[in-house]
Amino acid sequence: MDVYFYTRPNCHLCEEAKIVMDMVKEEIDMMLQERNIDGCDEWTERYGLMIPVVEYNGEILQYGHIDYVSVFTKLKQEINK
């Protein structure tokens, strides 16, 4: 399971979200792929005002303030499909 985490440097919300995503990763077998949006114009245009963004299978699961219960629940639902 590949989960994409869109972020950028010096982003306080991103730092908090990374901690949450690391906790989720301990419970769910997934590959968390961090993507710095500053390295790609397309990502900056798409996610610039939303970061941090958690995406799975082309669907944004959550953005802005990332909360453990919401992300964990959504990913578990995806696994059980």
N, CA and C of each residue as an Amber inpcrd file, in Angstrom:
protein
   243
   0.8480000  -1.1650000   0.0000000   0.0000000   0.0000000   0.0000000
   0.8970000   1.2330000   0.0000000   0.8270000   2.0260000  -1.0680000
   1.5920000   3.2670000  -1.1730000   0.7140000   4.4480000  -0.7880000
   1.1550000   5.1840000   0.2080000   0.4540000   6.3780000   0.6640000
   1.3860000   7.5550000   0.4130000   0.8520000   8.5920000  -0.2190000
   1.6520000   9.7700000  -0.5370000   1.3710000  10.8750000   0.4720000
   2.4560000  11.4900000   0.9300000   2.3880000  12.5590000   1.9180000
   3.0570000  13.7840000   1.3040000   2.2390000  14.7530000   0.8870000
   2.7430000  15.9690000   0.2510000   3.0300000  17.0010000   1.3260000
   4.2200000  17.5750000   1.2510000   4.7140000  18.4520000   2.3010000
   5.6490000  19.4960000   1.6950000   6.1930000  20.3420000   2.5330000
   7.2440000  21.2790000   2.1200000   8.0550000  21.6540000   3.3570000
   9.2740000  22.1330000   3.1440000  10.1180000  22.5230000   4.2800000
   9.5120000  23.7040000   5.0500000   9.8640000  23.7920000   6.3090000
   9.4520000  24.8950000   7.1810000   7.9360000  25.0300000   7.2960000
   7.2650000  23.9120000   7.3250000   5.8030000  23.8750000   7.4420000
   5.4670000  23.2120000   8.7740000   5.0060000  24.0090000   9.7230000
   4.7220000  23.4950000  11.0690000   3.6500000  22.4030000  11.0370000
   2.5760000  22.6140000  10.2710000   1.5300000  21.5920000  10.1630000
   2.0820000  20.3000000   9.5690000   3.0100000  20.4400000   8.6230000
   3.6050000  19.2580000   7.9870000   4.4160000  18.4490000   8.9920000
   5.1450000  19.1390000   9.8530000   5.9390000  18.4530000  10.8690000
   5.0380000  17.6790000  11.8270000   3.9340000  18.2950000  12.2330000
   2.9810000  17.6090000  13.1140000   2.3470000  16.4180000  12.3990000
   1.9940000  16.6190000  11.1330000   1.3630000  15.5520000  10.3510000
   2.3160000  14.3830000  10.1450000   3.5970000  14.6570000   9.9990000
   4.5860000  13.5910000   9.8110000   4.6180000  12.6830000  11.0400000
   4.5290000  13.2640000  12.2140000   4.4920000  12.4740000  13.4480000
   3.2600000  11.5760000  13.4500000   2.1170000  12.1420000  13.0750000
   0.8720000  11.3690000  13.0100000   1.0060000  10.2390000  11.9990000
   1.5440000  10.5380000  10.8280000   1.6620000   9.5150000   9.7850000
   2.6360000   8.4160000  10.1900000   3.6820000   8.7610000  10.9150000
   4.6010000   7.7360000  11.4180000   3.8870000   6.8120000  12.4090000
   2.9820000   7.3650000  13.2060000   2.2040000   6.5460000  14.1420000
   1.2590000   5.6180000  13.3810000   0.6250000   6.1280000  12.3370000
  -0.2680000   5.3000000  11.5140000   0.5340000   4.1800000  10.8600000
   1.7260000   4.5210000  10.4020000   2.5930000   3.5400000   9.7290000
   2.9710000   2.3900000  10.6630000   3.0480000   2.6480000  11.9510000
   3.3530000   1.5860000  12.9160000   2.2170000   0.5730000  13.0070000
   1.0000000   1.0000000  12.6860000  -0.1820000   0.1430000  12.8060000
  -0.6220000  -0.4850000  11.4870000  -0.2790000   0.1540000  10.3870000
  -0.7270000  -0.3020000   9.0680000   0.4960000  -0.5450000   8.1950000
   0.5160000  -1.6820000   7.5190000   1.6170000  -2.0030000   6.6150000
   1.4760000  -1.1610000   5.3540000   2.2640000  -0.0940000   5.2960000
   2.1860000   0.8140000   4.1540000   3.5520000   1.4130000   3.8830000
   3.7120000   1.8870000   2.6640000   4.9080000   2.6090000   2.2690000
   4.5200000   4.0820000   2.2250000   5.0610000   4.8810000   3.1310000
   4.7630000   6.3080000   3.1730000   5.7870000   7.0300000   2.3100000
   5.3200000   7.6150000   1.2220000   6.2040000   8.3200000   0.3010000
   6.0200000   9.8210000   0.4810000   7.0480000  10.4390000   1.0610000
   7.0230000  11.8800000   1.2830000   7.3960000  12.5900000  -0.0040000
   6.6030000  13.6000000  -0.3560000   6.8580000  14.3590000  -1.5780000
   6.8930000  15.8480000  -1.2500000   8.0450000  16.4590000  -1.5060000
   8.2200000  17.8920000  -1.3040000   7.6080000  18.6110000  -2.5040000
   6.5210000  19.3530000  -2.2820000   5.8380000  19.9880000  -3.4040000
   6.6720000  21.0890000  -4.0420000   7.6520000  21.6240000  -3.3090000
   8.4970000  22.6720000  -3.8730000   9.3600000  22.1520000  -5.0140000
   9.4820000  20.8370000  -5.1450000  10.2920000  20.2530000  -6.2090000
   9.5260000  19.9890000  -7.4890000   8.2350000  20.3170000  -7.5200000
   7.4140000  19.9920000  -8.6880000   6.3130000  21.0420000  -8.8470000
   6.3240000  21.7340000  -9.9870000   5.3200000  22.7790000 -10.2280000
   3.8960000  22.2350000 -10.1800000   3.6900000  21.0390000 -10.7140000
   2.3500000  20.4390000 -10.7250000   1.8420000  20.2190000  -9.2980000
   2.7080000  19.6760000  -8.4350000   2.3120000  19.4400000  -7.0430000
   2.0610000  20.7590000  -6.3170000   2.9150000  21.7620000  -6.5800000
   2.7450000  23.0670000  -5.9380000   1.4090000  23.6780000  -6.3270000
   1.0680000  23.5890000  -7.6060000  -0.2060000  24.1350000  -8.0780000
  -1.3890000  23.3810000  -7.4640000  -1.2860000  22.0700000  -7.4230000
  -2.3900000  21.2350000  -6.9430000  -2.5540000  21.2870000  -5.4210000
  -1.4380000  21.2510000  -4.6790000  -1.5070000  21.0840000  -3.2230000
  -0.9980000  22.2750000  -2.4110000  -0.4980000  23.2990000  -3.0780000
   0.1730000  24.4010000  -2.3940000  -0.5860000  25.0240000  -1.2380000
  -1.8910000  25.1980000  -1.3960000  -2.6920000  25.8190000  -0.3360000
  -3.2850000  24.8060000   0.6260000  -3.0280000  23.5270000   0.3790000
  -3.6620000  22.4710000   1.1760000  -2.7080000  21.7390000   2.1100000
  -1.4060000  21.8390000   1.8870000  -0.4630000  20.9760000   2.5890000
  -0.5750000  21.1110000   4.1020000  -0.2700000  20.0490000   4.7950000
   0.0910000  18.7240000   4.2960000  -1.1210000  17.9950000   3.7160000
  -0.8320000  17.0850000   2.7910000  -1.8830000  16.3070000   2.1380000
  -1.5250000  14.8290000   2.2200000  -2.4930000  14.0050000   2.5930000
  -2.3290000  12.5530000   2.5960000  -3.2140000  12.0070000   1.4830000
  -2.5910000  11.2480000   0.5770000  -3.3030000  10.7300000  -0.5890000
  -3.0670000   9.2300000  -0.7210000  -4.1260000   8.5200000  -1.0660000
  -4.0130000   7.0870000  -1.3320000  -4.8620000   6.7520000  -2.5460000
  -4.2550000   6.0440000  -3.4820000  -4.9730000   5.5600000  -4.6600000
  -5.6570000   6.7020000  -5.4180000  -4.9620000   7.8470000  -5.5020000
  -5.4810000   8.9920000  -6.2330000  -6.5250000   9.8100000  -5.5000000
  -6.8340000   9.4430000  -4.2640000  -7.8600000  10.1390000  -3.4800000
  -7.2190000  10.8360000  -2.2880000  -7.5510000  12.1030000  -2.1060000
  -7.0740000  12.8300000  -0.9320000  -7.8570000  12.3440000   0.2810000
  -7.1360000  11.7720000   1.2380000  -7.7750000  11.2700000   2.4550000
  -7.9670000  12.3740000   3.4830000  -6.9890000  13.2800000   3.5340000
  -7.0740000  14.3880000   4.4830000  -6.0150000  15.4170000   4.1150000
  -6.2880000  16.6670000   4.4690000  -5.2990000  17.7220000   4.2620000
  -5.4310000  18.7590000   5.3690000  -4.3840000  19.6020000   5.4680000
  -4.3780000  20.6070000   6.5360000  -4.0100000  19.9590000   7.8540000
  -4.9010000  20.0210000   8.8030000  -4.6540000  19.3790000  10.1040000
  -4.9420000  17.8790000   9.9620000  -3.8980000  17.0710000  10.0250000
  -4.0160000  15.6200000   9.8430000  -4.2690000  14.9760000  11.2000000
  -5.3330000  14.2080000  11.2910000  -5.6370000  13.5700000  12.5680000
  -5.5720000  12.0500000  12.4470000  -4.9640000  11.4590000  13.4610000
  -4.6680000  10.0240000  13.4750000  -5.9050000   9.1720000  13.2170000
  -6.9670000   9.4040000  13.9590000  -8.1560000   8.5520000  13.8690000
  -8.7410000   8.5800000  12.4610000  -8.8470000   9.7550000  11.8700000
  -9.4260000   9.8660000  10.5240000  -8.5910000   9.1340000   9.4840000
  -7.2880000   9.3880000   9.4860000  -6.4200000   8.7490000   8.4880000
  -6.3760000   7.2430000   8.7070000  -6.2090000   6.8210000   9.9490000
  -6.1610000   5.3970000  10.2620000  -7.4430000   4.7060000   9.8000000
  -8.5880000   5.2840000  10.1290000  -9.8810000   4.6950000   9.7710000
 -10.0490000   4.5970000   8.2620000  -9.7110000   5.6570000   7.5510000
  -9.8540000   5.6520000   6.0910000  -8.9380000   4.6180000   5.4430000
  -7.7080000   4.5080000   5.9250000  -6.7860000   3.5200000   5.3550000
  -7.2360000   2.0980000   5.6720000  -7.7290000   1.8590000   6.8780000
  -8.2460000   0.5250000   7.2210000  -9.4260000   0.1570000   6.3290000
 -10.2850000   1.1150000   6.0480000 -11.4140000   0.8710000   5.1480000
 -10.9220000   0.4980000   3.7560000  -9.8750000   1.1570000   3.2930000
  -9.3140000   0.8470000   1.9730000  -8.7530000  -0.5740000   1.9460000
  -8.1000000  -0.9640000   3.0120000  -7.5230000  -2.3090000   3.0970000
  -8.6240000  -3.3610000   3.0470000  -9.7390000  -3.0810000   3.6970000
 -10.8210000  -4.0590000   3.8150000 -11.7730000  -4.0930000   2.6240000
 -11.5160000  -3.2980000   1.6040000 -12.3850000  -3.3040000   0.4120000
 -12.2330000  -4.5910000  -0.3540000
